Amino acid sequence: MVTNLTLPIEKITLDVTGMKCAGCVSAVERQLTGYSGVINAQVNLLTEVAVIDCQANTVDPVALAEQLTAKGFPSQPRSPVAGIASPTSPSTLTLTQRHEQEAKEQVRRLAIAGILILFSTLGHIGHWFNGPMLPVLSNIWFHWGLATVTLLLPGRPILVDGWRTFWQQSPNMNTLVGLGAFTAYTASCVALFLPRLGWECFFDEPVMMLGFILLGRTLEQRARRRAAASFESLLALQPQVARLIGSSTLATPSLNQEKGVSEKTGGEMSRQTRRHGDAQTQRMEMPPEISLTQEKGQVTEQPGIEIPVEQVRIGEWLRVLPGEKLPVDGEVVAGKSLVDESMLTGEPLPVSKQVGDKVTGGTLNQSGVLVFQATRTGSETTLAQIVALVESAQTRKAPVQQLADTVAGYFSYGVLAIASVTFLFWYLLGTKIWPEVLFPMKEGLAHSMAMSTTPLLLSIKLVIAVLVIACPCALGLATPTAILVGTSLGAERGLLIKGGDILERIHKLDTIIFDKTGTLTRGQPTVTDCLPLEKLTAQQLLQLAAAAESGTSHPLALAICHQAQQQQLPRLTAQDFYTEAGLGISALVENQRVFLGNAAWLSQQGVKISDAVQTQVQNLVDAGKTVVYLAVAGILAGVIAVTDEPRTEAKETVKLLKNLGFRVILLTGDQPNSATAMAQQLSIAPQDVIAGVRPNAKAAAIAQLQNQGFQVAMVGDGINDGPALAQADVGISLHEGTDVAVETADIILMGNRVLDVVESIKLSQVTFRKIRQNLFWAFGYNALAIPAACGILLPGFGIALNPAAAGALMAFSSVSVVTNSLLLRRNLSSQGNGL
């Protein structure tokens, strides 16, 4: 057992179809978690995706998918590229194509059901309004035929799926509806073929009931597709082909033939040559020397051959024409153009790209021809990672959903039990306690009883109503629809929220902590003052500092090195570097030991700082500057002051967060006076400044606040922010931050705007409110509808829901939940501020 725990964990993603309600989700999760080697499984009803955590190299995705398929849930493993089905799978339909196919089939069944309902209604008009009966249409055998056709045609998939899941001991919504419809049909057939029993025939009930349910499912399906539209638009951003450029032995199409038939020919030739091994494949390559020997215009005019985007390899040169999407991530090697990056950052204005600039797959080239070298392909591209993050977020469940999942898992069993109790009660006791319920009742909300009924028939009708009105769908859709819409809208705006559980944590936040450097500031500090001592010049002081700082990539080190480069100072040789995080560095420069850092670091090295120097330093600190001391051979040699300007939107961000009721705290390793000066510029209260904190102590500072009862979010971007981001209840990172920060964070701001912290919190809050509304409606509907269907209103008010009305109410409950989630976009827009 211990050995298993030490094995690394890998994720497997499956496309799972055939799920109809939350009961199906629960059944799929039970099947997956029961498979050997699987640790955890989460299934999304809307996106039809299962994400499985398992022990590495212990689970075969194909075998796992085959097991699910055998249980009635057709499945296939995902390929490494997010959102793309495995090429080995028998199905080649994309998610959008499959949804379109299902929608057409659903509309076809609804049309047939509508025609049958029309004939059934015409046949009952005379009966309902005491008018003349229509010949043929009012014949009981005609209505028997309508009911029979309804079960065999539009209702057949419901009956088949309901029986299959019942047989496999995982009943779902189709089990309940199918059982109700078949029971109504069977009872009516008994009344028709055995008239001496005196039972009422109600062949119109299964026709109406199935018609209403199909109508509800069609509306629900359309609403669900609208909810998933934002996510599907992310998948559609990925181009299918790339244009490889360079010389080749292949016949390459000329520049004026790149569109039309020649593109198809080139693509076919490329695909044909790539079917063989590398030794036999005639790949087009761009020689490195071409960028040096040819003018940029000549490079951008190189013809290209189209290849599938999944065949692009790192290092290859690709050509993108105006109006085309970039196929993969890369670096521009020739050309200049404006690129629309709104899919990545949410910013509508295009960004200028030229040689040396990074470009992202899925962004739109607008004005010029670009040639770029592929740096990331397949699942490693930014777009693929965004899709994977969004899909993972839509699968991760909020804790508030746990109760709904628990109820949904046993919902069908509970409804079957309630239906059984309802039947026994009314058949054995109810009709004896209240015999008046067997006589004709008034219409209205009540079931229309034109003739006296029997205890058995009344009990059967109530059972049918219970089976049909219960709605596990509303429970199953309450959270996934809101998360799907919320996270997809966030992705459109450059806000990546990694899961439903994060939405709930954000809803509880009361404190936002900001790192200073690179988060509230630009992250591009500049040297403002050089105060040399001990007979050094300002240039010599800067030279020594730059040499010592050349061994680190800290923002202050980069600022000092950049200043030395600007002054064209000769670089001194340095070696034997040592860094003490949060304090300073030491290095051997020109055979002299140099110490560079804060006052505490120099004090540890035995360097004394005179009162006169401290007075000068205090003036710099009061101006909001960061001071770096430099000592040579144990003697203070000078002071360098560096400043990092706040971001333009930093002050507005702090103001908006305070207006939302959050406490805003500045957490930094800077000296207290410097940090307080920065805080004053941003309207952060002095008591909300935590300064002089070493990187490894940031997490401890957050833990201390949490121990005091605060719910904390941390906003940062550096390597040393990783532990703090992990410690916080919610970690928020800028996309331009380090990989450690991005991996650790719960929310990633793709636009690198600190103002997006406010937008991400607003989005999360509104989405979580939608989840609560949906769950309240789903639980409330079932809590009221099921007792009404059981006949609780029958003795006192004479009200009994008929099966057709029950079917209509059940359909309405599911549609209302999905529609409420779709209103999320309107709610966000009404709040303004870009949402």
Helices and strands as residue ranges (DSSP letters): H 2-6, E 9-16, H 22-33, E 38-44, E 49-55, H 61-70, E 75-77, H 95-128, H 140-152, H 156-167, H 173-193, G 195-197, H 204-236, E 241-245, G 255-257, H 261-273, H 290-293, H 296-300, E 304-308, G 309-311, E 317-320, E 329-335, E 337-340, H 342-345, E 351-353, E 358-359, E 364-365, E 370-376, G 378-380, H 382-395, H 401-425, I 426-430, H 431-433, G 435-438, H 455-469, H 472-492, E 495-497, H 500-507, E 511-515, I 516-520, E 526-532, H 538-549, H 555-566, E 574-580, E 584-589, E 592-597, H 599-604, H 611-622, E 626-632, E 635-643, H 650-659, E 663-667, H 672-681, G 686-688, E 689-690, G 695-697, H 698-707, E 712-716, G 719-721, H 722-727, E 730-734, H 739-744, E 747-749, H 756-790, H 794-797, H 803-822, H 824-831
